[in-house]
Amino acid sequence: MSPEIARKLLAVVNNKSSIDALFEYAEERIKQHVKNLIRETDHAKMVAIQGSIQELQRFATLRDEVNQKAKEAKDAKSNSNNQ
């Protein structure tokens, strides 16, 4: 994730109601994908569904990832200004 995108996402991930709604949506979609995965017989489609589930699971770490990237960008900027 680029520092610019991290900065843009800070307002979303640091707003409890927004991030909770995003987590709830991701969990709902994961449950639906799991149901589809159970019924699917085509291997290629199963792999695609598994990939979708993995990406949705990344929302669980989004807040930490965004805050870490934003902090790294801030620290880098601070260090470059001090030199």
N, C-alpha and C positions, 0 to 999 in steps of 0.2 A: 504494500500500500504506500502510495506516495505521501509525503508530508502535507501536500496541499489538500488531498482528499481527506486525510486524517483531521485537519483543521476544520474542514467543512462538516464533518460528521460529529465533531465534539458536541455541538448543540443537541444532537439527537441522542447520543449515547449517555450524556450526562443529565438528561431529563428522564426521571424515573418512569413517568407514565408512558413516554415514547418508547423507551427501551423495553419496558414490560410488554407493551403492545406488540412490538417487533418479535420478542421471544415467544409470545403466545401464538402469533401468526406462524412462526417457524415450526413450533411444536405441532400445530394443527396440520401443516403441510407434510411434516415428517410422518405423522400417523397415516395420512392418506397415501403417501408413497409406500409405506410398509404394507398396507393393505394391497396395493397394486403389485408389489414385489411378491407377496405370497401367492397371488393368482397368476402371475406371469410365468410363461413356459419358455419364451424365447430368450436365449442366453444374452444376446446383444442388448435387448431391452432391459434385462435384469441388471446388467452392468451399468447402463445409463441411469436407471432408477437409483442404484447404489451411489452413483456419483452425485445425483441430486440430493440424496439424503446427507451425504458428507458435506456438501456445500451449505445446506441448511443448518447443519450442526455447527458450522463455523460462526453462526450468529451468537452462539453461547459465549464465544471468546471475543466478540467484536468490540465490546466496551474496553477490555484490557488492551487489545491490539491498537485501537484508535488512540487511547490515552498514552500508550507507550510511544507510538510514532510521533505524536504531537510533542511529547516531552523531549524525544531525541532531536526533533527539528528545532525546538526552542533552545536546547542545550548547545546544539551546533551553531546556531545563530549567535548565542551569547558568547561562545568561545571565539568565534570569528571577530566579534566586535571588541573583544578584550585583547586581541593580538595586534 
